[in-house]
Amino acid sequence: MKWITARRRHPLAGYVVVILALALFGVGYAALAPTADQAQAQTLAADAPSQDDVNVLEGKEVFDQTCATCHNYDGSGTANGPDLRGVGPAAVDFQVSTGRMPSMDPDSQMPRKPMAMSEQDLQNLIAYYNAQIRTDDLGPDIPYDVPNSAPERSEFEDEEAYEAAVEEYQTEYEAYVEGAEDTDMGMRLYLTNCAHCHGWSGGGGALTDGRWAPEIHDASPREIYEAMVSGPGAMPMFSDGVIEPEEKQELIAYVKTLQAEPDAGGIFALERVGQVAEGFIAWVVGLALIIACAIWITAKQRAHD
Amino acid sequence: MSKTTQAPKALRGVGNFIDDRFHLAKTGEKNLRKVFPNHWSFMLGEIALYSFIILLVTGVFLTLWFKPSMAEIIYDGSYERLQGVPMSEAYASTLYIDFEVRGGFLVRQIHHWAALIFVASLVVHMLRVFFTGAFRKPREINWLIGVAIFGLAMVEGLFGYSLPDDLPSGMGVRILQGVMMALPLVGPYISMFLFGGEFPGEDIITRLYMLHILLIPALLLALIVAHFMILWHQKHTQYPGQGRTDKTVVGTPMFPAFAVKAGGFFFFTFAVTAGLSAFVQINPIHLFGPFTPTSITSGLQPDWYMGFMEGALRIFPNWFDLTVFGYAIPTAVLVPGLVIPGLLFGGLAAWPFIEQWITGDRSAHNVVDRPRNAPVRTGIGVSGIVFYGVLWLAGSNDVLSETFSIELYLTTYIFRVLIILGPGVGFYITKRICLGLQRRDRETLEHGYESGTIQQLPSGEFIEVHKHNSDETVHVLKSKPTITSTALADDADVDDKGVENPEARKGTGKLRRALAHWYTKDNVPIDDVEAHSGHHLHHSAAEGEKEAVH
């Protein structure tokens, strides 16, 4: 205590207290705050699951429990949720695998979250949807030839099966992304159709009426594809007639390659936010440091100065 | 004179040879001994000078490889991702500087960071000059030169930003063209002339390049030299202090002390700029990709110094757009694009003369004001900062909306309200703070400073002992000028022969009197205060004496 008593009136004491308090709150918050789970859907990129792997009855159970409250038991929709009979399995897969459905609050835009059910449940749900709810095969199908997210360890019983699955996934992913050869086409398609909402880097952006275009870095190629063909939320629909599957491959490959591109300009890339962040740094780091130096070199005055 | 002060014989010979012919010794002696007042805020302009030097040097480096051509080529360089993509030669040569020229990427980033710091240091330097009243006679011309440098620096930055022909630069040029097209009657002609046809044409990069590397830098250099020569001739202003008067400058001699400090300061400025450039990515044109007229993206802004104009465009409503004889007059573009910057630069340029007109003060000032001692001027400065700052923030409203999860439209309405209320609130609060500080100055002068020592009097009363201020502090506090105006003098409406002055009865005379009243009315006088005469100092004295002091 004596040590503190002797120093508490020091000119720097106030700053020290503020810094300590900020550090306490910062560390405390970091320790207590819920960790942000990285949303990852967990399908193996593969062909459509065969009839033997799915169970329509279990899918019905999932639907009745998690979807029917808003979308009704026959998928015809209620005041809280739209009619699902014509949206197609791609929309179902996109909404559920990105964790946007089941929604807690149908009135507001859903952020990306970890998927609420297991991969098997989703497959069952989609099988049930295709068998019982979908009408006249309306709506886009799931693009099973487009790679989905990387497999997760928890989905596999032993290490060997997991590693094999990862290898298979990587081969497929690289084949898809490197199969695109026309950067110019992908870039133009992205910058003409997507960038005015999702931003040039795919980092997302603000929209009108309280909506926002989400960042698409966590989205798998298949989810991007499904978003384009199903047009979730405020997003327009880009059907395979408007942007052909090969063009979609170019576009998705452009986004994913750009995302994976290292930041050649320095280790601090400022989240690729651009000029707002750069201006902020120029003032609060660049100019502030230089002014601090000006204060420093003019502070010491010798007698003959 | 002792022998040790003599230079070696060989040097003396050369020195005498030169001096016999050019008579430099006297001028040199005088200028090397020139005194420069010592205060950190007097170094702010130097940051701008040094950033400008860095810009010149790195700019020369970049011109060695940059090709200001809009001819379309298929990229075949070493940046793999964009191979086979059609782009302009300007963009391709910038990629070449980034990826093939040794150190090119670093130099390009130094150039860009130095540009951001250059304009930022101009702003803080200008604010320092404004708030201390250093623009007053005899320095009005130098203030005007400073305003011109500020304006030119913005345009220079905008054009430089447009040269690489990447996605954001193309969007910036498109906005520039939009503002031009909004000009009634002449707009399309100016645009067609500048672009050599329809946007984007094939000439704009070449033309902006000439402006960016030749015309505007030459003007900037000339103005900066003039700025310094006038400064040199008039000598630097100084803060009030013992021995400092309008006729005497106190400070460090140019040589050696100040020259060493200033030289070291250059290297520090360069180190910070180079450090930022080495570690923080700026304007990654290779990630943006080349500009095509169909490309458009959200989340991109101009560099910070154009932000206030971007913000004005974003929040100005379109309610006043007119159509006259079938011609559209888009005021929603004209006002933000021309009127707002006109107001800003016009206001800055006019202020020294407006203030002189209000106060009628024609005397020369070499000792600057402490900002609190000119509360109305300080308040106006802050309201200017608020006005500029709100527009600046509004320029990034999409990023703010996304980052802080505020509705985009709501930010527009918030900024619209703030831009109207903010400057007034800023003025009022600042003026009250200034007057509060004046009151505290008066108290410090009267009572000395609070020592933190608590004493108990024989009567049981506790007091905090006040101690005497240093002579320097007393001098600074007592030097507070009383702001007056000749418009409020008793004989203001009669001339020296006692004849009524017709000017005083006219509208401008009345306006001047009203402004002068507003400018001078709030002041905490210290004329009646004797230093250290306050009763606190005498608490420890005997009871009887204490009563007498009360």
HADDOCK unambig.tbl for C-alpha pairs under 7 A between the chains (distance, minus, plus):
assign (segid A and resid 183 and name CA) (segid B and resid 82 and name CA) 6.61 0.50 0.50
assign (segid A and resid 183 and name CA) (segid B and resid 85 and name CA) 6.69 0.50 0.50
assign (segid A and resid 184 and name CA) (segid B and resid 85 and name CA) 5.14 0.50 0.50
assign (segid A and resid 188 and name CA) (segid B and resid 295 and name CA) 6.86 0.50 0.50
assign (segid A and resid 191 and name CA) (segid B and resid 295 and name CA) 4.95 0.50 0.50
assign (segid A and resid 191 and name CA) (segid B and resid 296 and name CA) 5.94 0.50 0.50
assign (segid A and resid 191 and name CA) (segid B and resid 297 and name CA) 6.50 0.50 0.50
assign (segid A and resid 192 and name CA) (segid B and resid 294 and name CA) 5.94 0.50 0.50
assign (segid A and resid 192 and name CA) (segid B and resid 295 and name CA) 4.99 0.50 0.50
assign (segid A and resid 192 and name CA) (segid B and resid 296 and name CA) 6.25 0.50 0.50
assign (segid A and resid 195 and name CA) (segid B and resid 296 and name CA) 6.48 0.50 0.50
assign (segid A and resid 195 and name CA) (segid B and resid 297 and name CA) 4.50 0.50 0.50
assign (segid A and resid 195 and name CA) (segid B and resid 298 and name CA) 6.27 0.50 0.50
assign (segid A and resid 196 and name CA) (segid B and resid 296 and name CA) 5.64 0.50 0.50
assign (segid A and resid 196 and name CA) (segid B and resid 297 and name CA) 4.02 0.50 0.50
assign (segid A and resid 196 and name CA) (segid B and resid 298 and name CA) 4.62 0.50 0.50
assign (segid A and resid 197 and name CA) (segid B and resid 298 and name CA) 5.80 0.50 0.50
assign (segid A and resid 198 and name CA) (segid B and resid 298 and name CA) 6.97 0.50 0.50
assign (segid A and resid 199 and name CA) (segid B and resid 297 and name CA) 5.26 0.50 0.50
assign (segid A and resid 199 and name CA) (segid B and resid 298 and name CA) 4.70 0.50 0.50
assign (segid A and resid 199 and name CA) (segid B and resid 299 and name CA) 5.66 0.50 0.50
assign (segid A and resid 200 and name CA) (segid B and resid 288 and name CA) 6.87 0.50 0.50
assign (segid A and resid 200 and name CA) (segid B and resid 297 and name CA) 5.48 0.50 0.50
assign (segid A and resid 200 and name CA) (segid B and resid 298 and name CA) 6.94 0.50 0.50
assign (segid A and resid 205 and name CA) (segid B and resid 298 and name CA) 6.47 0.50 0.50
assign (segid A and resid 205 and name CA) (segid B and resid 299 and name CA) 6.30 0.50 0.50
assign (segid A and resid 205 and name CA) (segid B and resid 398 and name CA) 6.91 0.50 0.50
assign (segid A and resid 205 and name CA) (segid B and resid 402 and name CA) 5.98 0.50 0.50
assign (segid A and resid 206 and name CA) (segid B and resid 398 and name CA) 5.47 0.50 0.50
assign (segid A and resid 206 and name CA) (segid B and resid 401 and name CA) 6.13 0.50 0.50
assign (segid A and resid 206 and name CA) (segid B and resid 402 and name CA) 5.15 0.50 0.50
assign (segid A and resid 206 and name CA) (segid B and resid 408 and name CA) 6.48 0.50 0.50
assign (segid A and resid 207 and name CA) (segid B and resid 408 and name CA) 6.63 0.50 0.50
assign (segid A and resid 208 and name CA) (segid B and resid 408 and name CA) 5.86 0.50 0.50
assign (segid A and resid 208 and name CA) (segid B and resid 409 and name CA) 6.49 0.50 0.50
assign (segid A and resid 209 and name CA) (segid B and resid 407 and name CA) 6.53 0.50 0.50
assign (segid A and resid 209 and name CA) (segid B and resid 409 and name CA) 6.83 0.50 0.50
assign (segid A and resid 210 and name CA) (segid B and resid 407 and name CA) 4.27 0.50 0.50
assign (segid A and resid 210 and name CA) (segid B and resid 408 and name CA) 6.31 0.50 0.50
assign (segid A and resid 265 and name CA) (segid B and resid 280 and name CA) 6.60 0.50 0.50
assign (segid A and resid 265 and name CA) (segid B and resid 281 and name CA) 4.16 0.50 0.50
assign (segid A and resid 265 and name CA) (segid B and resid 282 and name CA) 6.69 0.50 0.50
assign (segid A and resid 265 and name CA) (segid B and resid 284 and name CA) 6.74 0.50 0.50
assign (segid A and resid 266 and name CA) (segid B and resid 278 and name CA) 5.98 0.50 0.50
assign (segid A and resid 266 and name CA) (segid B and resid 279 and name CA) 4.37 0.50 0.50
assign (segid A and resid 266 and name CA) (segid B and resid 280 and name CA) 4.84 0.50 0.50
assign (segid A and resid 266 and name CA) (segid B and resid 281 and name CA) 4.75 0.50 0.50
assign (segid A and resid 267 and name CA) (segid B and resid 279 and name CA) 5.46 0.50 0.50
assign (segid A and resid 267 and name CA) (segid B and resid 280 and name CA) 6.27 0.50 0.50
assign (segid A and resid 268 and name CA) (segid B and resid 279 and name CA) 5.95 0.50 0.50
assign (segid A and resid 268 and name CA) (segid B and resid 280 and name CA) 4.61 0.50 0.50
assign (segid A and resid 268 and name CA) (segid B and resid 281 and name CA) 6.05 0.50 0.50
assign (segid A and resid 269 and name CA) (segid B and resid 280 and name CA) 6.03 0.50 0.50
assign (segid A and resid 269 and name CA) (segid B and resid 281 and name CA) 5.02 0.50 0.50
assign (segid A and resid 274 and name CA) (segid B and resid 283 and name CA) 6.70 0.50 0.50
assign (segid A and resid 274 and name CA) (segid B and resid 300 and name CA) 6.43 0.50 0.50
assign (segid A and resid 275 and name CA) (segid B and resid 300 and name CA) 6.74 0.50 0.50
assign (segid A and resid 275 and name CA) (segid B and resid 301 and name CA) 5.61 0.50 0.50
assign (segid A and resid 275 and name CA) (segid B and resid 302 and name CA) 6.40 0.50 0.50
assign (segid A and resid 275 and name CA) (segid B and resid 303 and name CA) 5.53 0.50 0.50
assign (segid A and resid 275 and name CA) (segid B and resid 304 and name CA) 6.88 0.50 0.50
assign (segid A and resid 276 and name CA) (segid B and resid 301 and name CA) 6.64 0.50 0.50
assign (segid A and resid 276 and name CA) (segid B and resid 304 and name CA) 6.82 0.50 0.50
assign (segid A and resid 276 and name CA) (segid B and resid 396 and name CA) 6.68 0.50 0.50
assign (segid A and resid 278 and name CA) (segid B and resid 282 and name CA) 6.53 0.50 0.50
assign (segid A and resid 279 and name CA) (segid B and resid 116 and name CA) 6.91 0.50 0.50
assign (segid A and resid 279 and name CA) (segid B and resid 303 and name CA) 6.70 0.50 0.50
assign (segid A and resid 279 and name CA) (segid B and resid 304 and name CA) 5.11 0.50 0.50
assign (segid A and resid 282 and name CA) (segid B and resid 113 and name CA) 6.92 0.50 0.50
assign (segid A and resid 282 and name CA) (segid B and resid 116 and name CA) 6.16 0.50 0.50
assign (segid A and resid 282 and name CA) (segid B and resid 117 and name CA) 5.96 0.50 0.50
assign (segid A and resid 283 and name CA) (segid B and resid 120 and name CA) 6.89 0.50 0.50
assign (segid A and resid 286 and name CA) (segid B and resid 117 and name CA) 6.77 0.50 0.50
assign (segid A and resid 286 and name CA) (segid B and resid 272 and name CA) 6.23 0.50 0.50
assign (segid A and resid 286 and name CA) (segid B and resid 273 and name CA) 6.74 0.50 0.50
assign (segid A and resid 287 and name CA) (segid B and resid 117 and name CA) 6.10 0.50 0.50
assign (segid A and resid 287 and name CA) (segid B and resid 121 and name CA) 6.99 0.50 0.50
assign (segid A and resid 290 and name CA) (segid B and resid 268 and name CA) 6.92 0.50 0.50
assign (segid A and resid 290 and name CA) (segid B and resid 269 and name CA) 5.82 0.50 0.50
assign (segid A and resid 290 and name CA) (segid B and resid 272 and name CA) 6.93 0.50 0.50
assign (segid A and resid 294 and name CA) (segid B and resid 40 and name CA) 5.18 0.50 0.50
assign (segid A and resid 294 and name CA) (segid B and resid 43 and name CA) 6.25 0.50 0.50
assign (segid A and resid 295 and name CA) (segid B and resid 40 and name CA) 4.74 0.50 0.50
assign (segid A and resid 297 and name CA) (segid B and resid 261 and name CA) 6.83 0.50 0.50
assign (segid A and resid 298 and name CA) (segid B and resid 38 and name CA) 6.23 0.50 0.50
assign (segid A and resid 298 and name CA) (segid B and resid 39 and name CA) 5.90 0.50 0.50
assign (segid A and resid 298 and name CA) (segid B and resid 40 and name CA) 5.59 0.50 0.50
assign (segid A and resid 305 and name CA) (segid B and resid 251 and name CA) 6.74 0.50 0.50
assign (segid A and resid 305 and name CA) (segid B and resid 252 and name CA) 5.17 0.50 0.50
